[in-house]
Amino acid sequence: MDRAPGESDLRLRILTINSHQPYLHLLGGLPHRFTVIDQGLKGFPCRWDSRVRPLPPLFSKDSMSKAAAEASRNPFDVALAHNVTDLLTLKELCPRLVLLFHCTLTGRVAYEGSHVNPADFAARIADFLQRLPVQVVFITPLKAQSWPGIPGRIIEPGVPLDAYQGYNGSHPAALRVANLQKRRDALLNHTLQQEVLRGVANTLLGYNPDVPNSLMASSWEELRQAYRDHRCFLITNHPELEDGFNLAVLEAMATGMPVVTTPHPTSPIRHGFNGLVGETNQQLRHHISRLIHDRDEALRLGHRARQTVAEQFPYTPFLAKWDRLFQEVAQRPSPPRPHRSQASPVPHLTLIPGGCQDG
């Protein structure tokens, strides 16, 4: 591996694209130097937004052309892609590749209204990946199951508890945090949420230009303050297309906020222990009203929600798994660059960079 002068044997140089800013911020706890290509690909302008997360100390931003020039002068140890679109670009800049799947294939097909056959699409992607090669990582078991025939590791998210704390529940309202929630109705059940929350005090934070009164948090601190102040968090993800949690849910729980949710096999919420589960609109509405009128109950459930994150989504093991994986990939010999004619064409499905839309 080539290294800049003065760098230790343990510190790697990692190239990535800003396709999922909150997740990259989590990786900022690693002792490695990340170069982030800070521009959108294929027409999706995902730039690092300091309102979403601050740039970690060992991170630097670069343009595509400057990153390519740097890769030519001093090769990167590893390149991290957040989707196949990223991978097609990064494979030209670094031979040691990691591909991270944030989404289920079925969820992506549903969101895009695509007519591709998921099994056929997964098989063709698997064939393409075998020719690189690349280390695949899934963020949850559900994501891995959704991409049959593609082997990889599962690294579930970890949340730094010291960054999320101080829940008080002083604002008697429900909170939701999501980008493009209405457009992802099939995954997030936005329509159901609107019915449940009709006449109920609530806040939707995120980029949602087609949802009246939705707001973008002006800073990471404002987002964390919303977690501290709002009485409860609402999530209604489709059980076959998305997990029963995401980073926003885990951040809310880590703060000490109780969660109201629909039933979901992957949800960390246990009814009456660290949140409330409702099967019908009426039940969900009743649970939210119950917490709005009973702050002590919200505090009790939220305390256990924070304990759940500490036990099930610890941050230090999360970093250790990623560190071990990056070190392993960096130690691999550089594979021979395949001739362009040998590469299988990638089947058509618009894999939109996740950082522009996912929480």
N, C-alpha and C positions, 0 to 999 in steps of 0.2 A: 504494500500500500504506500502511496506517495503522501507525504505530510508536509505541511508548512513548517519552516524552521522553528524550533522551540516548543512544538506541540508534544504532549505526552503520548505514550503508547496507547493510553485508554481513550483519548479524545479523538473522535472521528469527525470527518467533514461530510455532512449529509446535505444533499441537494433535494429540494422538493418544490412543489407548486402550491400557491395559496388557494387551495381548493376546499379547505375545511379549517377555518381559522380557530374556532374553539378547540378542536382536537390538537392542532399544532401547538396551541398555547399549553395544553397539558404536557406535551412532549418537551416543553421548555424546562421541565424539571431535570432533564438529562444533562450530563456534563459535556455534551457534544455541540459542535458548531453547525448550525443550520443556515444554509443559504436558501432563501425563499424567492422563487421567481414570482414577482409581484405584478402579474398581469393576467388577464383572463385569456382563455384559449377558446378557439372555435366560436368567437363572438360573445363569450360570457365574461364581462368585465369584473372579475373578482379581485379587488385591490385590498391590501391590508387596511382595515378600518379600526383605528384606535378606540372608537366608541364601543366596539365589540370586545376586543381584548388588547391590552398593551403588548408591544413587541417584547418577547423575552430577552434577557441580557445577552445570551450567546447567539441570537438570531440576527441576520442581516438580510436586507431586501436587495434584489437585483433585477434587472431586466433580462429578458430571454437572451439577447445578444451578448450581454456582459457575462451571464452565467455560462454561455457556450464558450466564450473566450477563456474564462477561468478554467473550465473543464479541459480545454486544450492545453493550457499552460501547466496546470496542477490538478490532475484527475481527482474527482471526488471519491470517497470511500464507498458511499452507498447513495442511491437515489430512491426516494419514497414517493410513490404515486398513490393518489387517493381514488382513482378510477381509471378505466381503460384509456380515456382521452389523455390523461396525464401520462400514462405509460408509453403511448405512442410517441410522445415528445421526449421523455426522459431517457428512453432506451438509446437514443442517438447521442446522449451526453454522458452516460455512465453505464458500464456493463453489469454492475452489481445492483440488482433491482429488488425492491419490495413493493408489492401491490396490496393496498389496504381497501377492503370492501366495506363501505359504510351502509350500503342499501341492500335490501332484498331484490332479487331479480324480478319476482312477481310484483313487488311494489313499484319498481321502476316501469315495468310494462303497463301497469294499471295507470300510473300517473301520466305517462306519455300517450296513453290510448293506442299503444302499438299493437300491430297484428302479428308480431313474430311469435313463433312457438317457443316458450321458455326453455323446454328441454333441449330443443335443437340449437337454440342460441347459446345455452350453457356449454353444450358439447363443442361447438365451434370455437368459443372463447377458450375452453380447456385445451383444444388442439393448438390454438395460437400461443397460449402461455407455455406449453411444453417446448416450444421452439426457441425460447429466449435464452436461458431459463429465468425464472423469477420466483422469489419467495412470496407466497400469498398469505395474507393475514385477514381474518374476519373479526369484526368487533363484537359479535355475539354468536352463540350457537345457531340462532334462527337465521342469521345471515349466511352461515356456512351451509345449512340445510337447503337454503334457497338456491344455491349454485351447485347442483349435483355434478359430480365428476371432476370438481376442481379441488385438489387437496390443499390444505393449508392449516396454519395454526389459528387458534382463537385466543385473542387477548381482549378481555372485557375491560371496559373503562374503569379508571380509578379517579377518585375525586379528592383533592387536598382539603381536608377538613378545616385547616387553619385559615383557608381563604373564604370559607362560607360558614358563618356563625352569627349568633346574636339575634335569632328570631324573637320577635315580640308580638306579632299578629295584631298590631294596633289598628290596622286599616281593615274594617269588616267588608272585605270583597274578595272574590276569587281571582286568581292570576293564571294567565296562560302565556307561554313564551314559545313562539314559532315564527318562522319566515314562510311566506307564501302559503299560509294555512288554507285559505279558500281554494287555491288552485290544487292543493293536495288533499282535497276533501275525501277522496277514495281511501287515502291512507290514515288521515287524522280525524275523520268524522267531524269536520267543521260544522256542517249543517246540524248535526245532532247537538253540538255544543251551543249553537245559537238558540236552539229551541229550549235547551235546559236553562240557559242564562237569561232568557227573556224577562226583563224586569228585575234582574238580580245584579247588584253592583259587581262589576268585573273589569279587568284590565287585560288587553292583549298587547304584549310587547313583541316587536319584531318588524321586519319589512313585509308589510301587507297592504300595498297600495289600493287593493280592491275591497278592503274591509274598513268601513267607517270607524273613526275614533281609535284605530290601532296606532301605536306609537313606537318609534325606535328609541331605545334607551340612549341617553346622551353620553353615557360612559359605562364601563364595567362596574364602577362603584354604584351608579344609579340602578343597574340591574340587580346587584347584590342587595341594595337597600329595598328594592321591590320584594325580593325574597324574604327579607326580614320583616317587612311591614304588612304584607297581604296575609289574610287569614288562612287561605288554603290554595292549593294548586289543582287544576283540572286537566286530566288527560283522558283521551278516548280513542286511542290508536286501534286500528283494525288488527285483530289477532293473527291473521294469516299474512298480512302485508308489512307489518311493522312490529317491533318489539313493544312490550308494555311499559317501556321507559326510554328516555333519551338523556342526553347530557343535562338539559334544562330540568328535567324531573329529578335527577340525582343531585344537581346543585341545590334545588329547592329543599330536598330532603336533608342534605348535608347542613343546610342553614338551620334546620329544625322545623320546617314547614310540613304540615300534614297534606296528604294527597288524596283527592277524590278521583276514582277511576272506574272505568267499565271493567268487567272481568277479562283477564288476559293471562294465558299460561306462563308468560315470562315476566309478569309484573312482580316487583319486590314488595308490593303492598299486600298486607294481610288485614282483612276487614276487622276493624275494632282494635287493632294492635298498633299499627303505624299509619293508618289512613282508613278510608271508607270506600267500599266497593258497591256500585249500584248497577243493576242489570237493566233498568228501565229509565226513561227520562224522568219519571216521577221520583224514583228512588234517588237518582243523582241530584235532582233539585232539592229533595228533602235533606240529603247529606250536607250539601253546601249550606243550606239554610241553618241546619243544626250547628255547624261550626261557626257560622257568622254570628249566631246568637249565644254561643258558648265558647268563649275564648279559653277558658281553663281546659276544656276538652281538646281544643286545638293545640294547646301547649303540651298536653300529655301525649297526644298522638305524634306531634312533631318531634318531641324528645326521642321517641322510639324510632322515628324515621331517620333521624341523624345516626342513631346507633346501628340501624340497618346498613346504611352506607359505609360506616366504619368497618363493619364485619364482612359485607358482601362485595364492596367496591373500594378496597383500600388503595391508596395512591402509591405507596412505596413498592409493593409487589408489582403494580402496573408498570412503574418505571423500570424495575428490575427485569421484567420480561422483555420489554422493548430494548433495553440495553444489551441483554444477552443475544437477542435476535440480530440487532445491528452489528454486534461484534462478530457473530457467526458469519453473516453475509459478507462483511468486510474482509474476512479471512479467506474467502473462497477465491480460487484462481480466476482470473478474468476469462470468461468463455470466448471462444472465437466468434467474431462478428459474422452472423449469417448473411449470405448473399441475399439481396432484396428479392430475388425471384423465388427464394425458398420460403418466404414468409406467407402464411395463409392470409387471405383477405379477412379483415375483421367484419363480422356481420353488422348490418346497420341497426343501431339503437343509440339514440342521443343520450350519452351518459353525462348529464349536466354536472359540472363540478359542485360537490356537496356544500362547500362553504358559502355559496351564494344563497342557499335556501334552507339548510338544515340547522337545527338548534344543537 
